[in-house]
């Protein structure tokens, strides 16, 4: 997974802390600095060369919009910018300085994550940012919020038509998310999870027993589908050698 180095810039302490928190809980974002004014941010950007700046607009001495214009004039690669502001009349001007997105305060984590994903897609298309494997967390939309799920807590995942049901270790309750099993499978590390049936993905670390046609995880018995038996057998053969 691509990791974007980020800077948060806002002269309001509570607003700055919120952006910091959102960055810290997003696996593909890395917070490398926070600034409470645009003058300091300019220096930090030159020194640390972030991939992405979450930038407030209304700040004293130097506004976020003025900083964005100055960055465009600088030689070298300009970081992607997502503006964060309480004023909606800056939107058109924001796009004139090639801002990727424009978050209107107060914004939710879902809105923040949508903007961050937009930047991620752009960066993966146009650059050779370093890739790292993140085998610790995934984010799934559950009802009206994005939930961070620790992969070490996942037992198995079950398909229920248009939804998936993520079964977790007790005492945590299973989570229901509107996503296809195939789409979720693509998000999971292949070294730890395996599709064993058209309706099930199993956490390999949680398998407690294996029979001829089934696996056992916690109190559940899951049949291994015909089209998955050969691949699953190869995994089992490695375990029992």
C-alpha positions as CSV (number, residue, x, y, z in Angstrom):
1,X,0.0,0.0,0.0
2,X,1.2,3.5,-0.9
3,X,2.0,5.7,2.1
4,X,1.5,9.5,1.7
5,X,3.6,11.8,3.9
6,X,1.3,14.5,5.3
7,X,1.4,17.9,6.9
8,X,-1.6,19.5,8.7
9,X,-1.8,23.3,8.8
10,X,-4.4,25.2,10.8
11,X,-4.3,28.2,13.2
12,X,-7.2,26.8,15.2
13,X,-5.9,24.2,17.8
14,X,-9.1,22.1,17.8
15,X,-9.3,22.0,14.0
16,X,-5.6,21.1,13.8
17,X,-6.0,18.3,16.3
18,X,-9.0,16.9,14.4
19,X,-7.0,16.7,11.1
20,X,-4.1,15.1,13.0
21,X,-6.4,12.5,14.5
22,X,-7.9,11.7,11.1
23,X,-4.5,11.4,9.5
24,X,-3.2,9.1,12.3
25,X,-6.1,6.7,12.0
26,X,-5.8,6.4,8.2
27,X,-3.3,3.6,7.3
28,X,-2.0,5.1,4.1
29,X,-1.3,8.5,5.6
30,X,1.7,9.4,7.7
31,X,1.7,12.6,9.7
32,X,5.2,14.1,9.5
33,X,4.5,17.6,10.9
34,X,1.8,20.0,12.1
35,X,1.9,23.8,11.8
36,X,-0.3,26.5,13.2
37,X,0.5,29.1,10.5
38,X,1.3,29.1,6.8
39,X,4.7,30.8,7.2
40,X,6.0,27.9,9.2
41,X,4.3,25.5,6.9
42,X,6.2,26.9,3.9
43,X,9.5,26.2,5.6
44,X,8.5,22.7,6.7
45,X,7.2,21.9,3.2
46,X,10.6,22.9,1.7
47,X,12.5,20.8,4.2
48,X,10.4,17.7,4.5
49,X,8.8,17.6,1.0
50,X,5.4,16.0,1.9
51,X,3.2,14.3,-0.6
52,X,0.0,15.9,0.8
53,X,-0.9,19.1,2.8
54,X,-4.2,19.5,4.6
55,X,-4.3,23.3,4.5
56,X,-6.6,25.8,6.2
57,X,-7.3,28.9,4.2
58,X,-8.1,31.7,6.7
59,X,-4.9,32.3,8.6
60,X,-3.1,35.5,9.7
61,X,0.0,36.9,7.9
62,X,-0.1,34.4,5.1
63,X,-3.3,32.6,4.0
64,X,-3.5,29.1,2.9
65,X,-4.5,30.2,-0.6
66,X,-1.4,32.5,-0.8
67,X,0.7,29.6,0.4
68,X,-0.7,27.4,-2.4
69,X,0.1,30.0,-5.0
70,X,3.7,30.4,-3.7
71,X,4.1,26.6,-3.8
72,X,3.1,26.5,-7.4
73,X,5.9,29.0,-8.2
74,X,8.5,26.9,-6.5
75,X,10.8,24.6,-8.6
76,X,10.4,20.9,-8.1
77,X,7.4,18.8,-7.2
78,X,4.5,20.6,-5.5
79,X,2.6,18.6,-2.8
80,X,-1.0,17.8,-3.4
81,X,-3.3,20.1,-1.4
82,X,-6.7,19.5,0.3
83,X,-8.1,22.7,1.6
84,X,-10.0,22.7,5.0
85,X,-12.1,25.8,5.6
86,X,-15.3,27.1,7.2
87,X,-16.0,29.3,4.1
88,X,-17.5,27.8,1.0
89,X,-16.8,30.9,-1.3
90,X,-13.2,29.8,-1.7
91,X,-14.0,26.7,-3.7
92,X,-13.5,28.0,-7.2
93,X,-10.3,29.8,-6.2
94,X,-9.1,26.6,-4.6
95,X,-9.4,24.6,-7.8
96,X,-7.4,27.4,-9.7
97,X,-4.4,26.5,-7.6
98,X,-4.9,22.8,-8.4
99,X,-6.3,21.8,-5.0
100,X,-7.3,18.1,-5.2
101,X,-10.3,18.7,-2.8
102,X,-12.0,21.2,-0.6
103,X,-13.3,20.1,2.8
104,X,-15.9,22.4,4.4
105,X,-15.7,22.6,8.2
106,X,-17.1,20.8,10.1
107,X,-16.3,17.7,8.1
108,X,-16.7,14.1,9.0
109,X,-14.1,11.3,8.8
110,X,-15.9,9.8,5.9
111,X,-15.5,13.1,4.0
112,X,-11.9,13.3,5.0
113,X,-11.2,9.8,3.9
114,X,-12.9,10.4,0.6
115,X,-10.6,13.3,-0.1
116,X,-7.5,11.3,1.0
117,X,-8.4,8.4,-1.3
118,X,-8.7,10.9,-4.2
119,X,-5.1,12.1,-3.5
120,X,-3.9,8.5,-3.1
121,X,-5.3,7.5,-6.5
122,X,-3.7,10.5,-8.2
123,X,-0.3,9.8,-6.6
124,X,-0.4,6.1,-7.5
125,X,-1.1,7.0,-11.1
126,X,1.6,9.7,-11.5
127,X,4.5,8.7,-9.2
128,X,6.6,5.9,-7.8
129,X,5.8,6.4,-4.2
130,X,7.2,3.6,-1.9
131,X,5.0,0.7,-1.3
132,X,4.6,-1.0,2.1
133,X,2.5,-3.9,3.1
134,X,0.0,-3.0,5.8
135,X,-1.2,-6.2,7.4
136,X,-2.7,-4.6,10.5
137,X,-5.9,-2.8,9.6
138,X,-8.7,-2.3,7.1
139,X,-11.5,0.3,7.0
140,X,-15.0,-0.7,6.3
141,X,-18.2,1.4,6.2
142,X,-20.6,0.2,8.8
143,X,-23.9,1.9,8.8
144,X,-23.0,5.6,8.6
145,X,-19.3,5.6,9.6
146,X,-16.0,4.1,8.6
147,X,-14.8,1.5,11.2
148,X,-11.1,0.6,11.6
149,X,-10.8,-3.1,12.0
150,X,-7.7,-4.9,13.3
151,X,-7.1,-7.8,11.1
152,X,-5.7,-9.9,14.0
153,X,-9.3,-9.8,15.4
154,X,-11.0,-11.2,12.3
155,X,-12.0,-14.9,12.4
156,X,-13.7,-15.2,9.0
157,X,-15.9,-13.2,6.6
158,X,-19.2,-14.3,5.3
159,X,-21.0,-13.1,2.2
160,X,-24.7,-12.1,2.6
161,X,-25.9,-11.0,-0.8
162,X,-24.8,-7.4,-1.2
163,X,-23.2,-7.3,2.3
164,X,-20.4,-9.0,4.1
165,X,-20.5,-10.1,7.7
166,X,-17.1,-9.8,9.4
167,X,-16.9,-12.2,12.4
168,X,-14.6,-11.0,15.1
169,X,-13.0,-12.6,18.2
170,X,-15.2,-12.4,21.3
171,X,-16.3,-10.2,23.0
172,X,-16.5,-8.1,19.8
173,X,-19.7,-8.3,17.7
174,X,-19.8,-9.2,14.0
175,X,-19.9,-6.2,11.7
176,X,-22.1,-5.8,8.6
177,X,-20.8,-3.8,5.7
178,X,-22.2,-3.0,2.2
179,X,-19.4,-4.4,0.0
180,X,-18.9,-7.5,-2.1
181,X,-16.8,-10.4,-0.9
182,X,-14.6,-10.0,-4.0
183,X,-14.0,-6.3,-3.3
184,X,-13.1,-7.0,0.3
185,X,-10.9,-10.0,-0.7
186,X,-8.7,-7.6,-2.8
187,X,-8.1,-5.4,0.3
188,X,-6.9,-8.3,2.5
189,X,-3.3,-9.6,2.7
190,X,-3.1,-12.9,0.8
191,X,-0.6,-14.2,3.3
192,X,-3.2,-14.1,6.1
193,X,-6.6,-14.5,4.4
194,X,-7.9,-17.0,1.9
195,X,-11.2,-17.4,0.0
196,X,-12.2,-21.0,0.7
197,X,-15.8,-20.8,-0.6
198,X,-17.8,-18.6,-2.8
199,X,-19.4,-17.2,0.4
200,X,-16.5,-17.3,2.9
201,X,-13.0,-15.9,3.4
202,X,-11.0,-17.4,6.3
203,X,-8.3,-16.0,8.5
204,X,-5.6,-18.7,8.1
205,X,-4.2,-17.9,11.6
206,X,-7.6,-18.6,13.2
207,X,-8.1,-22.1,11.8
208,X,-8.2,-24.5,14.7
209,X,-8.8,-27.8,12.9
210,X,-9.2,-29.2,9.4
211,X,-11.2,-32.2,8.1
212,X,-11.5,-33.6,4.6
213,X,-13.8,-31.0,3.3
214,X,-14.1,-28.4,6.1
215,X,-12.2,-26.1,8.4
216,X,-13.1,-25.1,11.9
217,X,-12.7,-21.5,13.3
218,X,-14.0,-20.8,16.8
219,X,-17.4,-22.6,16.9
220,X,-18.0,-22.5,13.2
221,X,-17.5,-25.2,10.6
222,X,-17.0,-23.9,7.1
223,X,-17.0,-26.1,4.0
224,X,-14.2,-25.7,1.5
225,X,-15.8,-25.1,-1.9
226,X,-14.8,-27.3,-4.9
227,X,-13.1,-24.6,-6.8
228,X,-10.9,-23.6,-3.8
229,X,-9.9,-27.1,-2.7
230,X,-6.7,-27.4,-4.7
231,X,-5.3,-24.0,-3.6
232,X,-6.3,-24.7,0.0
233,X,-4.7,-28.2,-0.1
234,X,-1.4,-26.6,-1.2
235,X,-1.6,-24.4,1.9
236,X,-2.4,-27.3,4.2
237,X,0.5,-29.4,2.7
238,X,2.9,-26.7,3.8
239,X,1.5,-26.7,7.3
240,X,1.8,-30.5,7.9
241,X,5.2,-31.2,6.3
